[in-house]
Amino acid sequence: MAKQSILGRITQLAKANINALLDSAEDPEKMLNQMERDYKNSIVDAESSVAQTIGNLRLMEADLVEDQKAIVEWGSKASAASKQAETLRASGDTAGADKFDSLARVALSKQIAFEKEVAAAEPSVKAQQQVVDQLKAGLQTMREKLVQLQAKRDELVSRGKVADAQSQVQDAVKNLDVLDPTSELGRFEEKVKRQEAMVRGQAELAASTLDAQFNELDDLGSLSEVDARLQALKSGGAGA
């Protein structure tokens, strides 16, 4: 996996707006579970790639250090060869002096070559270090996002359980509503009302029958008075 693609993937995941994604999700809990799996897999892949990138950087740094040491060493050799050439030349050994001057030139050539390598490697090492720093920061952000995801998932699951419990309680309360005419208590109350109405009807009927009986007594009383007066009339007529 290329360094740029690793960085791009980490950046994309790190910038993900969890709340915005949840708002557009049909099943937020399912989406969060999938996001958690994706994040974990991406983190594992990224950690492996970042570790490799860091390893490459450390190799580049080690090579740079070796080249810098080589610059010093070849410089020291060039200086030592030059001094030896001057010593031999002073003693009249021109051939020996020329030999050591040649060695000094070789050492200086080596030194210059390593200086060029260092000059070319230093920007690459610096750039690689910047990439590693970005990758480390991105990984840390991804780990923080993962914790945020897990907390959001746990919160969502907890809220879902509370909502389910509330729904069950509401259903139970609804089923026990004594005012509901379809409930057992409602039907029993209706039966009692009918019985009470029957008792009132029977009482009213009994009362009306009793009144009729008393009316008959009144009628009998009236007839007796009529008979008495009639008898009196007859008695008076007989005496005349």
Residue frames relative to the residue before (quaternion, step in Angstrom):
aa qw qx qy qz dx dy dz
M 1.0000 0.0000 0.0000 0.0000 0.00 0.00 0.00
A 0.4374 -0.7097 0.4885 0.2575 3.60 -0.75 1.01
K 0.6109 -0.5766 0.3962 0.3707 3.55 -1.18 0.66
Q 0.6508 0.5282 -0.3231 0.4394 3.56 0.95 -0.84
S 0.6681 0.4888 -0.3101 0.4676 3.59 0.95 -0.84
I 0.6021 0.5404 -0.3553 0.4682 3.59 1.08 -0.67
L 0.6778 0.4932 -0.2869 0.4638 3.56 0.85 -1.00
G 0.6538 0.5198 -0.3150 0.4507 3.57 0.96 -0.85
R 0.6627 0.5042 -0.3058 0.4616 3.57 0.96 -0.86
I 0.6509 0.5096 -0.3131 0.4675 3.57 0.94 -0.86
T 0.6547 0.5176 -0.3099 0.4554 3.56 0.94 -0.93
Q 0.6514 0.5240 -0.3171 0.4478 3.59 0.93 -0.89
L 0.6929 0.4624 -0.2800 0.4770 3.58 0.88 -0.90
A 0.6562 0.5277 -0.3166 0.4367 3.56 0.98 -0.80
K 0.7000 0.4616 -0.2630 0.4772 3.59 1.12 -0.65
A 0.4272 0.7241 -0.4602 0.2854 3.60 1.23 -0.13
N 0.2854 -0.7484 0.5804 0.1467 3.55 -0.88 1.02
I 0.3210 -0.7942 0.4841 0.1785 3.55 -0.18 1.29
N 0.6693 0.5115 -0.3151 0.4372 3.59 0.85 -0.93
A 0.6492 0.5109 -0.3209 0.4631 3.58 0.98 -0.82
L 0.6479 0.5119 -0.3162 0.4670 3.58 1.00 -0.79
L 0.6438 0.5256 -0.3226 0.4531 3.56 1.02 -0.77
D 0.6320 0.5555 -0.3321 0.4263 3.57 1.00 -0.82
S 0.7450 0.4001 -0.2138 0.4890 3.57 1.05 -0.73
A 0.5658 0.6207 -0.3767 0.3907 3.59 1.26 -0.06
E 0.4495 -0.6765 0.5157 0.2727 3.56 -1.07 0.81
D 0.7781 0.1117 -0.0521 0.6159 3.58 1.07 -0.78
P 0.2519 -0.8250 0.4832 0.1500 3.62 0.16 1.28
E 0.6595 0.5131 -0.3308 0.4385 3.60 0.89 -0.86
K 0.6537 0.5027 -0.3087 0.4740 3.58 0.95 -0.87
M 0.6530 0.5116 -0.3153 0.4610 3.57 0.98 -0.83
L 0.6494 0.5172 -0.3176 0.4581 3.59 1.00 -0.83
N 0.6317 0.5246 -0.3339 0.4630 3.58 1.00 -0.77
Q 0.6627 0.4907 -0.3021 0.4783 3.57 0.99 -0.85
M 0.6405 0.5203 -0.3223 0.4639 3.59 1.00 -0.82
E 0.6296 0.5336 -0.3359 0.4540 3.57 1.01 -0.79
R 0.6516 0.4986 -0.3163 0.4762 3.58 0.95 -0.86
D 0.6538 0.5127 -0.3164 0.4577 3.59 0.95 -0.89
Y 0.6564 0.5128 -0.3135 0.4559 3.58 0.94 -0.88
K 0.6610 0.5078 -0.3158 0.4532 3.57 0.89 -0.92
N 0.6652 0.4951 -0.3036 0.4692 3.58 0.93 -0.89
S 0.6605 0.5052 -0.3053 0.4640 3.57 0.96 -0.87
I 0.6393 0.5222 -0.3292 0.4585 3.57 0.99 -0.80
V 0.6440 0.5128 -0.3248 0.4656 3.58 0.95 -0.85
D 0.6668 0.4915 -0.3035 0.4708 3.59 0.90 -0.92
A 0.6744 0.5025 -0.2968 0.4524 3.55 0.92 -0.96
E 0.6319 0.5358 -0.3391 0.4457 3.58 0.97 -0.82
S 0.6520 0.5115 -0.3151 0.4627 3.56 0.97 -0.82
S 0.6908 0.4760 -0.2777 0.4681 3.56 0.92 -0.94
V 0.6479 0.5077 -0.3194 0.4694 3.57 1.01 -0.81
A 0.6211 0.5360 -0.3408 0.4591 3.57 1.02 -0.78
Q 0.6506 0.5029 -0.3119 0.4760 3.57 1.01 -0.81
T 0.6403 0.5217 -0.3195 0.4645 3.57 1.02 -0.83
I 0.6485 0.5023 -0.3140 0.4780 3.56 0.99 -0.83
G 0.6326 0.5358 -0.3294 0.4519 3.57 1.01 -0.81
N 0.6469 0.5084 -0.3149 0.4732 3.56 1.00 -0.83
L 0.6327 0.5305 -0.3278 0.4592 3.56 1.05 -0.80
R 0.6644 0.5013 -0.3151 0.4561 3.57 0.92 -0.85
L 0.6185 0.5232 -0.3463 0.4731 3.60 1.08 -0.64
M 0.6435 0.5151 -0.3154 0.4702 3.58 1.00 -0.87
E 0.6542 0.5060 -0.3138 0.4664 3.57 1.00 -0.84
A 0.6491 0.5118 -0.3228 0.4611 3.57 0.98 -0.82
D 0.6413 0.5074 -0.3244 0.4755 3.59 1.02 -0.81
L 0.6355 0.5349 -0.3278 0.4501 3.58 1.01 -0.79
V 0.6450 0.5145 -0.3135 0.4702 3.55 0.99 -0.88
E 0.6498 0.5130 -0.3183 0.4619 3.57 0.96 -0.84
D 0.6506 0.5075 -0.3179 0.4669 3.58 0.99 -0.83
Q 0.6462 0.5153 -0.3233 0.4609 3.58 1.01 -0.79
K 0.6305 0.5130 -0.3251 0.4834 3.55 1.08 -0.74
A 0.6388 0.5361 -0.3211 0.4488 3.56 1.02 -0.84
I 0.6004 0.5564 -0.3573 0.4497 3.58 1.05 -0.73
V 0.6779 0.4826 -0.2861 0.4751 3.57 0.91 -0.93
E 0.6710 0.5130 -0.3034 0.4410 3.55 0.90 -0.95
W 0.6951 0.4527 -0.2847 0.4804 3.61 0.85 -0.93
G 0.5954 0.5462 -0.3656 0.4621 3.56 1.15 -0.49
S 0.6515 0.5080 -0.3062 0.4730 3.53 1.02 -0.87
K 0.6512 0.5103 -0.3157 0.4647 3.59 1.01 -0.83
A 0.6401 0.5198 -0.3283 0.4608 3.58 0.97 -0.80
S 0.6587 0.5079 -0.3065 0.4629 3.55 0.99 -0.88
A 0.6616 0.5049 -0.3105 0.4594 3.58 0.95 -0.88
A 0.6557 0.5080 -0.3122 0.4632 3.61 0.96 -0.84
S 0.6493 0.5196 -0.3201 0.4538 3.56 0.99 -0.84
K 0.6535 0.5120 -0.3148 0.4601 3.57 0.96 -0.84
Q 0.6479 0.5143 -0.3130 0.4666 3.54 1.01 -0.84
A 0.6217 0.5379 -0.3361 0.4596 3.58 1.05 -0.73
E 0.6650 0.4988 -0.3026 0.4663 3.56 0.95 -0.87
T 0.6336 0.5275 -0.3346 0.4564 3.57 1.03 -0.76
L 0.6752 0.4834 -0.2903 0.4756 3.58 0.92 -0.92
R 0.6430 0.5253 -0.3256 0.4523 3.57 0.99 -0.80
A 0.6430 0.5222 -0.3160 0.4626 3.56 1.06 -0.78
S 0.6961 0.4493 -0.2698 0.4907 3.57 1.12 -0.64
G 0.5988 -0.6013 0.3435 0.4023 3.57 1.28 0.07
D 0.5491 0.5949 -0.4078 0.4222 3.60 1.29 0.07
T 0.1360 -0.8408 0.5208 0.0575 3.53 0.27 1.30
A 0.6359 0.5365 -0.3310 0.4452 3.56 0.99 -0.87
G 0.6670 0.4960 -0.2967 0.4701 3.57 0.93 -0.88
A 0.6374 0.5313 -0.3225 0.4555 3.54 1.06 -0.84
D 0.6531 0.5128 -0.3138 0.4605 3.57 0.97 -0.86
K 0.6186 0.5546 -0.3404 0.4403 3.57 1.07 -0.77
F 0.7131 0.4422 -0.2625 0.4765 3.57 0.86 -0.93
D 0.5836 0.5440 -0.3792 0.4687 3.56 1.16 -0.50
S 0.6251 0.5280 -0.3321 0.4693 3.57 1.07 -0.75
L 0.6409 0.5141 -0.3193 0.4721 3.57 1.01 -0.82
A 0.6295 0.5306 -0.3309 0.4613 3.57 1.04 -0.80
R 0.6412 0.5209 -0.3246 0.4606 3.58 1.00 -0.81
V 0.6342 0.5208 -0.3281 0.4679 3.60 1.00 -0.84
A 0.6608 0.5091 -0.3059 0.4589 3.57 0.93 -0.91
L 0.6559 0.5041 -0.3079 0.4700 3.57 0.98 -0.83
S 0.6151 0.5367 -0.3430 0.4646 3.58 1.06 -0.73
K 0.6423 0.5112 -0.3116 0.4785 3.54 1.00 -0.87
Q 0.6480 0.5255 -0.3206 0.4486 3.55 0.95 -0.90
I 0.6597 0.5107 -0.3032 0.4606 3.57 0.95 -0.91
A 0.6373 0.5330 -0.3258 0.4512 3.58 1.00 -0.84
F 0.6763 0.4735 -0.2913 0.4833 3.59 0.93 -0.85
E 0.6083 0.5444 -0.3562 0.4547 3.58 1.06 -0.65
K 0.6431 0.5110 -0.3181 0.4735 3.57 1.05 -0.77
E 0.6436 0.5193 -0.3231 0.4602 3.56 1.00 -0.83
V 0.6481 0.5075 -0.3155 0.4720 3.56 0.99 -0.84
A 0.6533 0.5228 -0.3131 0.4492 3.57 0.93 -0.90
A 0.6862 0.4635 -0.2808 0.4852 3.57 1.06 -0.75
A 0.6978 0.4967 -0.2760 0.4361 3.58 1.03 -0.79
E 0.5949 0.6167 -0.3738 0.3551 3.61 0.97 -0.76
P 0.6755 0.4666 -0.3254 0.4691 3.70 0.82 -0.79
S 0.6367 0.5311 -0.3311 0.4505 3.58 1.06 -0.76
V 0.6460 0.5104 -0.3110 0.4748 3.55 1.01 -0.85
K 0.6501 0.5179 -0.3124 0.4600 3.56 0.98 -0.87
A 0.6634 0.5011 -0.2976 0.4692 3.57 0.96 -0.90
Q 0.6465 0.5158 -0.3113 0.4681 3.55 1.01 -0.86
Q 0.6302 0.5318 -0.3333 0.4572 3.59 1.04 -0.73
Q 0.6323 0.5284 -0.3251 0.4640 3.57 1.05 -0.76
V 0.6374 0.5182 -0.3200 0.4721 3.57 1.02 -0.83
V 0.6484 0.5170 -0.3142 0.4622 3.58 0.94 -0.89
D 0.6447 0.5184 -0.3205 0.4614 3.58 0.97 -0.85
Q 0.6578 0.5037 -0.3066 0.4686 3.58 0.99 -0.82
L 0.6545 0.5128 -0.3072 0.4630 3.54 1.00 -0.85
K 0.6385 0.5177 -0.3238 0.4686 3.58 0.99 -0.80
A 0.6595 0.5017 -0.3076 0.4676 3.58 0.94 -0.91
G 0.6530 0.5174 -0.3107 0.4576 3.56 0.99 -0.85
L 0.6395 0.5220 -0.3179 0.4664 3.57 1.00 -0.81
Q 0.6493 0.5136 -0.3189 0.4614 3.57 0.96 -0.84
T 0.6430 0.5116 -0.3162 0.4742 3.57 1.02 -0.82
M 0.6375 0.5230 -0.3250 0.4631 3.59 1.00 -0.81
R 0.6422 0.5110 -0.3301 0.4664 3.60 0.96 -0.79
E 0.6451 0.5051 -0.3165 0.4781 3.58 1.02 -0.79
K 0.6376 0.5180 -0.3216 0.4708 3.58 1.03 -0.79
L 0.6264 0.5404 -0.3373 0.4493 3.56 1.02 -0.76
V 0.6404 0.5074 -0.3174 0.4813 3.57 1.00 -0.85
Q 0.6402 0.5219 -0.3153 0.4673 3.57 1.02 -0.84
L 0.6361 0.5323 -0.3142 0.4618 3.56 1.01 -0.85
Q 0.6792 0.4967 -0.2919 0.4547 3.54 0.86 -0.98
A 0.6480 0.5057 -0.3188 0.4721 3.58 1.00 -0.82
K 0.6496 0.5131 -0.3141 0.4648 3.57 1.00 -0.86
R 0.6385 0.5282 -0.3185 0.4603 3.55 1.01 -0.85
D 0.6711 0.4930 -0.3002 0.4653 3.58 0.90 -0.94
E 0.6332 0.5263 -0.3270 0.4637 3.57 1.02 -0.81
L 0.6654 0.5146 -0.2998 0.4501 3.55 0.93 -0.94
V 0.6494 0.5098 -0.3151 0.4681 3.57 0.95 -0.87
S 0.6545 0.5151 -0.3082 0.4596 3.58 0.96 -0.88
R 0.6616 0.4959 -0.3036 0.4735 3.56 0.94 -0.89
G 0.6320 0.5348 -0.3319 0.4522 3.57 1.03 -0.74
K 0.6532 0.5071 -0.3151 0.4658 3.57 0.99 -0.81
V 0.6371 0.5167 -0.3259 0.4699 3.58 1.02 -0.80
A 0.6501 0.5148 -0.3151 0.4615 3.58 0.96 -0.87
D 0.6427 0.5153 -0.3244 0.4649 3.60 0.98 -0.80
A 0.6538 0.5122 -0.3130 0.4606 3.57 0.97 -0.87
Q 0.6471 0.5121 -0.3156 0.4684 3.57 0.99 -0.85
S 0.6418 0.5243 -0.3225 0.4574 3.56 0.99 -0.81
Q 0.6550 0.5074 -0.3130 0.4643 3.58 0.97 -0.83
V 0.6386 0.5150 -0.3276 0.4686 3.58 1.01 -0.79
Q 0.6520 0.5150 -0.3154 0.4584 3.57 0.94 -0.87
D 0.6392 0.5167 -0.3223 0.4696 3.58 1.01 -0.79
A 0.6558 0.5118 -0.3108 0.4598 3.57 0.98 -0.86
V 0.6460 0.5127 -0.3129 0.4711 3.58 0.99 -0.86
K 0.6437 0.5277 -0.3191 0.4532 3.54 0.97 -0.84
N 0.6751 0.4991 -0.2924 0.4578 3.58 0.96 -0.85
L 0.7183 0.4175 -0.2404 0.5019 3.59 1.21 -0.51
D 0.3612 0.7488 -0.4840 0.2732 3.59 1.23 0.25
V 0.3237 -0.7805 0.5053 0.1753 3.59 -0.46 1.25
L 0.6438 0.5227 -0.3271 0.4531 3.59 1.19 -0.36
D 0.5366 0.6197 -0.4055 0.4046 3.55 1.26 -0.19
P 0.3865 -0.7566 0.4703 0.2388 3.64 -0.48 1.14
T 0.6525 0.5177 -0.3240 0.4486 3.59 1.18 -0.37
S 0.5544 0.6190 -0.3982 0.3885 3.61 1.25 -0.21
E 0.6682 -0.4969 0.3656 0.4158 3.59 -1.28 0.33
L 0.6605 0.5006 -0.3075 0.4675 3.58 0.94 -0.86
G 0.6326 0.5403 -0.3295 0.4465 3.56 1.05 -0.79
R 0.6722 0.4861 -0.3003 0.4709 3.57 0.95 -0.86
F 0.6386 0.5181 -0.3284 0.4646 3.60 1.02 -0.74
E 0.6317 0.5290 -0.3270 0.4628 3.58 1.01 -0.81
E 0.6416 0.5231 -0.3226 0.4589 3.57 0.99 -0.82
K 0.6320 0.5322 -0.3228 0.4617 3.60 1.03 -0.76
V 0.6480 0.5145 -0.3094 0.4686 3.58 0.98 -0.88
K 0.6316 0.5335 -0.3334 0.4531 3.56 1.00 -0.83
R 0.6526 0.5092 -0.3201 0.4609 3.61 0.95 -0.81
Q 0.6424 0.5194 -0.3191 0.4645 3.57 1.02 -0.80
E 0.6449 0.5177 -0.3140 0.4663 3.56 0.99 -0.85
A 0.6436 0.5139 -0.3189 0.4691 3.57 0.99 -0.80
M 0.6285 0.5360 -0.3327 0.4549 3.59 1.00 -0.77
V 0.6519 0.5132 -0.3116 0.4632 3.58 0.98 -0.89
R 0.6506 0.5065 -0.3211 0.4659 3.59 0.96 -0.84
G 0.6443 0.5223 -0.3217 0.4567 3.59 1.01 -0.80
Q 0.6572 0.5077 -0.3095 0.4632 3.55 0.96 -0.85
A 0.6457 0.5164 -0.3202 0.4624 3.58 1.00 -0.82
E 0.6547 0.5087 -0.3101 0.4652 3.54 0.97 -0.87
L 0.6468 0.5158 -0.3155 0.4648 3.57 0.98 -0.80
A 0.6506 0.5129 -0.3125 0.4647 3.59 0.97 -0.85
A 0.6406 0.5304 -0.3228 0.4517 3.57 0.98 -0.81
S 0.6672 0.5022 -0.3066 0.4568 3.58 0.91 -0.87
T 0.6323 0.5268 -0.3314 0.4614 3.63 1.04 -0.70
L 0.6475 0.5218 -0.3091 0.4615 3.61 1.02 -0.86
D 0.6309 0.5235 -0.3295 0.4683 3.57 1.00 -0.79
A 0.6391 0.5287 -0.3316 0.4494 3.59 0.96 -0.80
Q 0.6420 0.5282 -0.3253 0.4506 3.59 0.99 -0.79
F 0.6630 0.4849 -0.3088 0.4795 3.57 0.99 -0.84
N 0.6063 0.5490 -0.3553 0.4525 3.58 1.04 -0.62
E 0.6287 0.5311 -0.3301 0.4623 3.59 1.04 -0.76
L 0.6310 0.5279 -0.3282 0.4642 3.59 1.05 -0.76
D 0.6313 0.5220 -0.3278 0.4706 3.56 1.00 -0.79
D 0.6471 0.5212 -0.3200 0.4552 3.55 0.98 -0.86
L 0.6428 0.5242 -0.3168 0.4601 3.57 0.98 -0.84
G 0.6229 0.5480 -0.3239 0.4548 3.55 1.05 -0.81
S 0.6569 0.5119 -0.3035 0.4630 3.55 0.93 -0.87
L 0.6564 0.5112 -0.3104 0.4598 3.59 0.95 -0.84
S 0.6328 0.5357 -0.3333 0.4490 3.62 1.00 -0.75
E 0.6469 0.5143 -0.3147 0.4669 3.57 1.02 -0.83
V 0.6307 0.5312 -0.3310 0.4588 3.56 1.00 -0.80
D 0.6600 0.5083 -0.3040 0.4622 3.57 0.93 -0.93
A 0.6443 0.5320 -0.3261 0.4422 3.58 1.02 -0.81
R 0.6666 0.4898 -0.2993 0.4756 3.55 0.97 -0.86
L 0.6282 0.5302 -0.3430 0.4546 3.51 1.03 -0.78
Q 0.6473 0.5196 -0.3075 0.4652 3.60 0.95 -0.81
A 0.6332 0.5280 -0.3240 0.4639 3.56 1.05 -0.75
L 0.6347 0.5309 -0.3276 0.4560 3.53 0.99 -0.84
K 0.6732 0.5054 -0.2969 0.4509 3.47 0.92 -0.94
S 0.6377 0.5295 -0.3159 0.4616 3.55 1.02 -0.81
G 0.6630 0.5003 -0.3062 0.4651 3.59 0.92 -0.80
G 0.6543 0.5166 -0.3187 0.4511 3.56 0.93 -0.73
A 0.6508 0.5214 -0.3236 0.4471 3.54 0.98 -0.73
G 0.6705 0.5045 -0.3035 0.4514 3.63 1.05 -0.65
A 0.5845 0.5809 -0.3981 0.4030 3.63 1.08 -0.44
